[in-house]
Amino acid sequence: MTNASPHGRPFIKMHGLGNDFIVFDAREIPLALTDDVVCALADRQTGIGCDQLIVLHPDKKPDAGGPADLFMEIRNADGSTVAACGNATRCVARLILEETGRDRALIRTRAGLLAADRDAFGIRVDMGRPGFHWQDLPLSHEMDTLMLDLHEGGLSQPTALSMGNPHLLFFLEGGLDVDVRAIGSTLEHHPWFPEAVNVSFVRVLAPDHLSVATWERGAGLTRACGTAACASLVGAHRRGYAGRAAQIDMSGGALHILWDDADHVLMSGDAEIAFHGRVALPLGHGA
Ligand SMILES: N[C@H](CCC[C@H](N)C(=O)O)C(=O)O
């Protein structure tokens, strides 16, 4: 793979509430990254550092639901390819809205076609419908996804649901302190989740106010997780703890989530550009 120029391949470093991304634009010059190169770029000591790496491609299926502005490839820091990333989708939507000057963006992901626009909280993305069936996650066998018979670290009866990616949600009582890293890293690869799982810990502060901490599949503890914020609102509503709209506080900031009457989950929040750069690919090679 050669560089786009002698000074390396351009990228944009972006984040959504501190959940950070390296974004490459491959719409003009193709880019195919092996898992090893993704891991090297994501490394916070020897690479650029990120939770996820995003590659923008031309839309691959213009006839499936209408042409999208682009196809968004999503890679976790461990190199794994995943179908959904809420915070990164807001960042990509911002790039499209600024590039086109239009008030709406259409982003194709492996989880489906996502529409985005601006609202009072920043960028709003329609993250589509949640999935509750055990095969949506997927889970290894049929079970009640509202209350799983699963126990870890003194916690039990989590909810599992899909936002295009799998989420396991523990709802915490009162001031209970939990070891997010220990429990999250243990359950990420639980045998019931053949494709692994994102593990979140949710406190219900009010029916319209939750706080969430997430151990992300393929990335570990992040400052925010957009799909987890969506999943937490939906799960809290299903369990009778919350309404259909809430502010979700995470260590990196807050998102506003609405599960609308058409069963779509709308996520609103910031999308920031940290810096622009260039990198020789594969890392450490080339001028
Ligand atoms: N770790 C997730 C992908 C990134 C999700 C997160 N960064 C978000 O904002 O939704 C997974 O493996 O499904």
Ligand as a Chemical Component Dictionary entry (heavy atoms), coordinates in Angstrom:
data_LIG
# 
_chem_comp.id                   LIG 
_chem_comp.type                 NON-POLYMER 
_chem_comp.pdbx_formal_charge   0 
_chem_comp.three_letter_code    LIG 
# 
loop_
_chem_comp_atom.comp_id 
_chem_comp_atom.atom_id 
_chem_comp_atom.alt_atom_id 
_chem_comp_atom.type_symbol 
_chem_comp_atom.charge 
_chem_comp_atom.model_Cartn_x 
_chem_comp_atom.model_Cartn_y 
_chem_comp_atom.model_Cartn_z 
_chem_comp_atom.pdbx_ordinal 
LIG N1 N1 N 0 -17.095 -0.926 20.499 1  
LIG C1 C1 C 0 -18.320 -0.948 19.679 2  
LIG C2 C2 C 0 -18.149 -0.033 18.442 3  
LIG C3 C3 C 0 -18.023 1.435  18.818 4  
LIG C4 C4 C 0 -19.221 1.927  19.570 5  
LIG C5 C5 C 0 -19.072 3.253  20.289 6  
LIG N2 N2 N 0 -17.794 3.909  20.200 7  
LIG C6 C6 C 0 -20.216 4.194  19.941 8  
LIG O1 O1 O 0 -20.048 5.417  19.987 9  
LIG O2 O2 O 0 -21.332 3.653  19.675 10 
LIG C7 C7 C 0 -18.601 -2.376 19.220 11 
LIG O3 O3 O 0 -17.650 -3.170 19.122 12 
LIG O4 O4 O 0 -19.782 -2.667 18.945 13 
# 
loop_
_chem_comp_bond.comp_id 
_chem_comp_bond.atom_id_1 
_chem_comp_bond.atom_id_2 
_chem_comp_bond.value_order 
_chem_comp_bond.pdbx_ordinal 
LIG N1 C1 SING 1  
LIG C1 C2 SING 2  
LIG C1 C7 SING 3  
LIG C2 C3 SING 4  
LIG C3 C4 SING 5  
LIG C4 C5 SING 6  
LIG C5 N2 SING 7  
LIG C5 C6 SING 8  
LIG C6 O1 DOUB 9  
LIG C6 O2 SING 10 
LIG C7 O3 DOUB 11 
LIG C7 O4 SING 12 
# 
